[in-house]
Amino acid sequence: MRDRLSALCASCLLLSAACAEVLLPADDDDGNITTGVNGSTSSGGAGGAASTGAWGHDGAGGSGAGTTSSGPYPIVLAHGFFGFEEFAGADFATYFFEVREHLAANDEPLVFTPAVDPFNDSTQRGAQLLAHVEAVLAETGAQKVILIGPSQGGLDSRVVAYERPDLVAAVVTVATPHRGSPVADIALGLTEDDFASELIDDLVNLLGAPLYDQVGNETSVSEALHQFSSPGIAEFNAHYTDSPGVFYASLTGRTDNHLGGQVCATDLELPIIEGWRTEGDPTDVFFILSEAIIDGDSDAPNDGLVRVADAKHGEFWGCVPADHMDEIGQLFGDGPGLGNPFDHKALFLSIVRELRKRGY
């Protein structure tokens, strides 16, 4: 019983930290961002309202296909674990706090944030994301998309690139547990039997259903937790291998004022990341316990949920001074910590500009 309670606490910790990522303020009163009927939004450009079609595309020029960006491929931002487009049934801002608006203000209006099942494994979520990608391409007339996926969104993106490499130009992941997370391994002690799996699912639906009208009773957090575990991620990696012709890159965060050390050495470091090399991020209250668990005896640099070593996939672009919520600008767009100059919006713009420079 004690072991089960410990595992349940670890599961709740993972859920509460992820849930905190989506407690968002409402959009501004001018309606600069509206949500499409299929849960996907795109920015309407700097300084102007956007009318949205079925996929939330900028309708300013009539058909969305007429909107141009600084590169050939639209950008799809893939939600992480517990990510939702609408919060509590309201037209709330996206999980990516003000990222679309910032990209639009810098000549990147074709940015989509499609919603997928917040709790399921990436096989299920990836299939949903693929359907969104196909719709985005049909609407925009583009041949491929760029997928940028924080956290579990990176695994979902890898599923799409594996299933339909002809539709994906590049996949960039941010703090994605490509080799799992020790927090999930602890929770796996609870999810090894059917009763425990049902208990976790019931817990999520109990907490989530009143808040998220999309949840209902059809989701499964135990499937996601298994996938984040050591055996689960091994199965995932064995199946969803990288596709030739798709470019893969990754970066991640480091907290607890850890500067990263050798594990943060890069294949290519973006200039903006180089500028943050000597900056530290104080541990947020949400991650005090999980960061300590991940540290273990090795003091492994991590973002509170994912170790740097586990987040590397493809070309590694380095570590930023940010925890798992700072990376997407949560909570409520608050700063990353006293004295920390990290700016998640600038990071996403830097990612996109690097991809554009490479012709994507």
C-alpha positions as CSV (number, residue, x, y, z in Angstrom):
1,M,0.0,0.0,0.0
2,R,2.8,2.4,0.8
3,D,4.4,1.7,-2.6
4,R,1.1,2.3,-4.3
5,L,0.6,5.6,-2.5
6,S,4.1,6.7,-3.4
7,A,3.5,5.9,-7.0
8,L,0.2,7.7,-6.9
9,C,1.9,10.8,-5.6
10,A,4.4,10.6,-8.4
11,S,1.6,10.3,-10.9
12,C,-0.3,13.2,-9.4
13,L,2.9,15.3,-9.4
14,L,3.4,14.6,-13.1
15,L,-0.3,15.5,-13.8
16,S,-0.4,18.6,-11.7
17,A,2.8,20.0,-13.3
18,A,1.4,19.3,-16.7
19,C,-2.0,20.7,-15.9
20,A,-0.4,23.9,-14.7
21,E,0.9,24.4,-18.2
22,V,-2.6,25.1,-19.6
23,L,-4.1,27.4,-16.9
24,L,-4.2,30.3,-19.3
25,P,-5.7,33.8,-19.4
26,A,-8.3,34.7,-21.9
27,D,-7.4,36.3,-25.2
28,D,-7.6,40.1,-25.5
29,D,-11.0,41.8,-26.0
30,D,-10.2,42.7,-29.6
31,G,-10.4,39.0,-30.7
32,N,-7.0,38.9,-32.4
33,I,-7.0,35.1,-32.1
34,T,-10.1,33.0,-32.6
35,T,-10.5,29.3,-32.6
36,G,-11.5,27.2,-35.5
37,V,-14.2,24.5,-35.3
38,N,-11.7,21.7,-35.3
39,G,-9.6,23.1,-32.5
40,S,-6.8,24.6,-34.5
41,T,-5.8,28.3,-34.6
42,S,-3.5,30.4,-36.6
43,S,-2.3,33.9,-36.1
44,G,-3.8,36.6,-38.1
45,G,-0.7,38.8,-38.3
46,A,0.6,41.6,-36.2
47,G,-1.8,44.4,-35.2
48,G,-4.9,43.0,-36.8
49,A,-7.8,40.7,-36.0
50,A,-8.0,37.4,-37.7
51,S,-11.1,35.8,-39.0
52,T,-10.9,32.1,-39.0
53,G,-12.2,29.3,-41.2
54,A,-12.6,25.7,-40.3
55,W,-9.0,25.4,-39.4
56,G,-8.5,28.8,-37.8
57,H,-6.6,30.1,-40.8
58,D,-6.2,33.8,-41.4
59,G,-9.1,34.8,-43.6
60,A,-7.9,38.4,-44.2
61,G,-7.4,37.9,-47.9
62,G,-10.3,35.6,-48.6
63,S,-8.9,32.1,-49.0
64,G,-6.2,31.1,-46.4
65,A,-4.1,29.8,-49.3
66,G,-3.2,33.3,-50.3
67,T,-1.4,34.1,-47.0
68,T,2.4,34.0,-47.3
69,S,5.2,33.5,-44.8
70,S,8.9,33.8,-44.9
71,G,9.3,30.1,-46.0
72,P,7.7,27.4,-48.0
73,Y,6.1,25.4,-45.2
74,P,3.5,26.2,-42.6
75,I,4.4,25.7,-38.9
76,V,2.4,23.3,-36.7
77,L,3.0,23.6,-33.0
78,A,2.2,20.3,-31.3
79,H,0.7,20.4,-27.8
80,G,2.4,18.6,-25.0
81,F,0.9,16.3,-22.3
82,F,-2.3,17.8,-20.9
83,G,-2.3,20.4,-23.7
84,F,-5.6,22.0,-24.7
85,E,-6.7,24.6,-27.2
86,E,-9.7,25.6,-25.2
87,F,-9.8,25.7,-21.4
88,A,-13.0,25.0,-19.5
89,G,-15.0,25.2,-22.7
90,A,-14.1,28.9,-23.3
91,D,-12.2,30.5,-26.1
92,F,-9.0,30.8,-24.2
93,A,-5.5,31.4,-25.4
94,T,-3.4,28.6,-26.6
95,Y,-1.0,26.4,-24.5
96,F,1.8,28.2,-26.4
97,F,1.6,31.5,-24.5
98,E,1.6,34.4,-27.2
99,V,3.9,32.4,-29.5
100,R,1.6,32.7,-32.5
101,E,1.2,36.4,-32.1
102,H,5.0,36.9,-31.8
103,L,5.7,34.8,-34.9
104,A,3.0,36.7,-36.8
105,A,4.6,40.0,-35.9
106,N,7.8,38.6,-37.4
107,D,6.5,37.6,-40.8
108,E,5.2,34.1,-39.8
109,P,1.4,34.2,-40.1
110,L,1.0,30.5,-41.0
111,V,1.2,29.0,-37.5
112,F,-1.3,26.3,-36.4
113,T,-1.9,24.8,-32.9
114,P,-4.2,21.8,-33.4
115,A,-5.7,20.1,-30.4
116,V,-5.2,16.4,-29.7
117,D,-6.2,14.1,-26.9
118,P,-4.5,15.7,-23.8
119,F,-3.7,12.4,-22.0
120,N,-3.3,9.6,-24.4
121,D,-0.2,7.9,-25.8
122,S,1.5,9.3,-28.9
123,T,0.3,6.6,-31.2
124,Q,-3.2,7.9,-30.6
125,R,-2.3,11.5,-30.4
126,G,0.0,11.2,-33.4
127,A,-2.8,9.9,-35.6
128,Q,-4.9,12.9,-34.5
129,L,-2.1,15.3,-35.3
130,L,-1.6,13.7,-38.7
131,A,-5.3,14.4,-39.5
132,H,-4.8,18.0,-38.6
133,V,-1.6,18.2,-40.7
134,E,-3.4,16.8,-43.7
135,A,-6.2,19.5,-43.3
136,V,-3.6,22.3,-42.9
137,L,-1.9,21.3,-46.1
138,A,-5.3,21.0,-47.9
139,E,-6.2,24.5,-46.8
140,T,-2.9,26.3,-47.4
141,G,-1.8,24.4,-50.5
142,A,1.6,23.7,-49.1
143,Q,3.4,20.4,-49.7
144,K,4.8,19.9,-46.3
145,V,4.7,21.3,-42.7
146,I,7.3,22.0,-40.0
147,L,6.4,20.3,-36.7
148,I,7.7,21.9,-33.5
149,G,6.7,19.8,-30.5
150,P,7.5,20.5,-26.8
151,S,7.2,17.7,-24.4
152,Q,5.0,14.8,-25.6
153,G,4.2,16.9,-28.7
154,G,7.7,15.9,-29.9
155,L,6.8,12.2,-29.7
156,D,3.5,12.9,-31.5
157,S,5.5,14.8,-34.2
158,R,7.8,11.8,-34.7
159,V,4.8,9.6,-35.2
160,V,3.5,11.8,-38.0
161,A,6.9,12.0,-39.6
162,Y,7.2,8.2,-39.5
163,E,3.7,7.6,-40.9
164,R,3.8,10.3,-43.6
165,P,7.3,11.5,-44.2
166,D,6.1,13.0,-47.5
167,L,4.1,15.6,-45.5
168,V,6.8,16.6,-43.1
169,A,9.9,18.8,-43.8
170,A,11.3,19.0,-40.3
171,V,10.7,18.0,-36.7
172,V,12.1,20.1,-33.9
173,T,11.4,18.9,-30.3
174,V,11.7,20.8,-27.1
175,A,12.2,19.0,-23.8
176,T,10.7,15.8,-25.3
177,P,11.3,12.6,-23.2
178,H,12.8,10.6,-26.1
179,R,14.3,8.3,-23.6
180,G,11.6,8.5,-21.1
181,S,11.4,10.2,-17.6
182,P,12.3,8.8,-14.2
183,V,9.1,10.3,-12.9
184,A,7.1,8.0,-15.1
185,D,9.2,5.0,-14.0
186,I,8.1,5.7,-10.4
187,A,4.5,6.0,-11.5
188,L,4.8,2.7,-13.4
189,G,4.9,1.0,-10.0
190,L,1.2,1.9,-9.8
191,T,0.2,1.2,-13.4
192,E,1.5,-2.4,-13.6
193,D,-1.9,-3.8,-12.8
194,D,-5.4,-3.1,-14.3
195,F,-6.8,-1.8,-11.0
196,A,-4.1,0.8,-10.7
197,S,-4.3,1.9,-14.3
198,E,-8.0,2.4,-13.9
199,L,-7.4,4.4,-10.7
200,I,-5.1,6.8,-12.5
201,D,-7.5,7.2,-15.5
202,D,-10.4,7.8,-13.0
203,L,-8.3,10.4,-11.2
204,V,-7.6,12.3,-14.5
205,N,-11.2,12.2,-15.6
206,L,-12.4,13.3,-12.2
207,L,-10.0,16.3,-12.3
208,G,-10.2,17.0,-15.9
209,A,-13.8,16.5,-17.0
210,P,-15.2,19.5,-15.0
211,L,-12.5,21.7,-16.6
212,Y,-12.2,20.3,-20.1
213,D,-15.4,19.6,-21.9
214,Q,-13.4,17.6,-24.6
215,V,-12.3,15.0,-22.1
216,G,-15.4,12.9,-21.3
217,N,-14.5,9.4,-20.4
218,E,-12.5,8.4,-23.5
219,T,-8.9,9.2,-22.6
220,S,-6.2,7.3,-20.9
221,V,-3.4,8.9,-18.9
222,S,-2.1,5.4,-17.9
223,E,-1.2,4.8,-21.6
224,A,0.8,8.1,-21.7
225,L,2.6,7.3,-18.4
226,H,3.6,3.9,-19.7
227,Q,5.0,5.5,-22.9
228,F,7.1,7.9,-20.8
229,S,8.6,5.0,-18.8
230,S,11.8,3.2,-19.7
231,P,10.1,0.1,-21.2
232,G,7.4,2.2,-22.9
233,I,9.8,4.6,-24.6
234,A,12.0,1.6,-25.7
235,E,9.0,0.2,-27.5
236,F,8.2,3.5,-29.0
237,N,11.7,4.2,-30.3
238,A,12.0,0.7,-31.7
239,H,8.8,1.2,-33.8
240,Y,8.9,5.0,-34.7
241,T,12.3,5.3,-36.3
242,D,13.4,8.5,-38.1
243,S,12.4,8.9,-41.7
244,P,15.0,9.6,-44.4
245,G,14.4,13.0,-45.9
246,V,12.9,14.5,-42.7
247,F,15.2,16.9,-40.7
248,Y,15.2,16.2,-36.9
249,A,16.6,18.6,-34.2
250,S,16.1,19.0,-30.5
251,L,16.8,21.3,-27.6
252,T,15.7,21.3,-24.0
253,G,15.7,23.2,-20.7
254,R,17.8,23.1,-17.5
255,T,16.6,24.4,-14.1
256,D,17.8,24.3,-10.5
257,N,20.4,26.9,-11.6
258,H,22.3,24.2,-13.3
259,L,24.5,25.4,-16.2
260,G,24.3,22.1,-17.9
261,G,28.0,21.2,-18.3
262,Q,29.2,18.8,-21.0
263,V,25.8,17.2,-21.5
264,C,24.6,20.5,-23.0
265,A,27.4,20.5,-25.6
266,T,25.8,21.0,-29.0
267,D,25.9,19.9,-32.6
268,L,24.8,23.4,-33.5
269,E,23.9,26.1,-31.0
270,L,21.5,28.8,-31.9
271,P,23.0,32.3,-31.2
272,I,20.1,33.1,-28.8
273,I,21.0,29.9,-26.8
274,E,24.6,30.9,-26.7
275,G,23.6,34.2,-25.2
276,W,21.9,32.3,-22.3
277,R,24.7,29.9,-21.7
278,T,25.8,31.4,-18.3
279,E,22.2,32.1,-17.1
280,G,20.6,29.9,-14.5
281,D,16.9,29.1,-13.8
282,P,15.8,28.9,-10.2
283,T,13.6,25.8,-9.5
284,D,9.9,26.6,-9.6
285,V,7.7,25.3,-6.8
286,F,5.9,23.0,-9.2
287,F,9.1,21.1,-9.9
288,I,10.9,21.0,-6.5
289,L,10.0,17.3,-5.9
290,S,10.3,16.0,-9.5
291,E,13.6,17.9,-10.1
292,A,15.0,16.2,-6.9
293,I,13.8,12.8,-8.1
294,I,15.4,13.2,-11.5
295,D,18.6,14.6,-10.0
296,G,19.1,11.4,-8.0
297,D,22.7,10.9,-7.0
298,S,24.0,12.1,-10.3
299,D,22.9,15.8,-10.3
300,A,21.8,15.2,-13.9
301,P,20.7,18.5,-15.5
302,N,17.0,18.6,-16.3
303,D,14.0,20.9,-16.7
304,G,12.1,19.5,-13.8
305,L,10.5,16.6,-15.7
306,V,12.9,15.6,-18.5
307,R,16.7,15.1,-18.3
308,V,18.8,16.8,-20.8
309,A,20.3,13.5,-21.9
310,D,16.8,12.1,-22.5
311,A,15.7,15.0,-24.6
312,K,18.3,14.7,-27.3
313,H,17.2,13.6,-30.8
314,G,18.6,14.4,-34.1
315,E,20.8,17.5,-34.3
316,F,21.1,18.8,-30.8
317,W,20.8,22.6,-30.5
318,G,21.5,23.0,-26.8
319,C,20.0,23.9,-23.4
320,V,18.0,26.9,-22.3
321,P,17.7,28.2,-18.7
322,A,14.1,27.2,-18.4
323,D,11.9,24.6,-16.7
324,H,9.2,22.5,-18.4
325,M,6.6,25.3,-18.1
326,D,9.0,28.2,-18.8
327,E,9.7,26.6,-22.2
328,I,6.1,27.5,-23.4
329,G,5.6,30.6,-21.3
330,Q,3.5,29.2,-18.5
331,L,2.1,30.0,-16.0
332,F,0.2,33.0,-17.3
333,G,3.2,34.3,-19.1
334,D,5.1,34.9,-15.9
335,G,8.9,35.3,-16.0
336,P,11.2,32.2,-15.8
337,G,12.7,33.3,-12.4
338,L,14.4,36.1,-10.7
339,G,17.3,37.4,-12.8
340,N,16.7,34.9,-15.6
341,P,16.4,36.7,-19.0
342,F,15.0,33.6,-20.9
343,D,12.3,34.5,-23.3
344,H,10.2,31.6,-24.7
345,K,8.8,33.7,-27.6
346,A,12.3,34.7,-28.7
347,L,13.3,31.0,-28.6
348,F,10.5,29.9,-30.9
349,L,11.2,32.7,-33.3
350,S,14.9,31.7,-33.3
351,I,13.9,28.0,-34.0
352,V,11.8,29.1,-37.0
353,R,14.5,31.4,-38.4
354,E,17.1,28.7,-38.2
355,L,14.7,26.4,-40.2
356,R,14.0,29.1,-42.7
357,K,17.7,29.7,-43.2
358,R,18.0,26.1,-44.1
359,G,15.3,26.4,-46.7
360,Y,12.4,24.8,-44.8
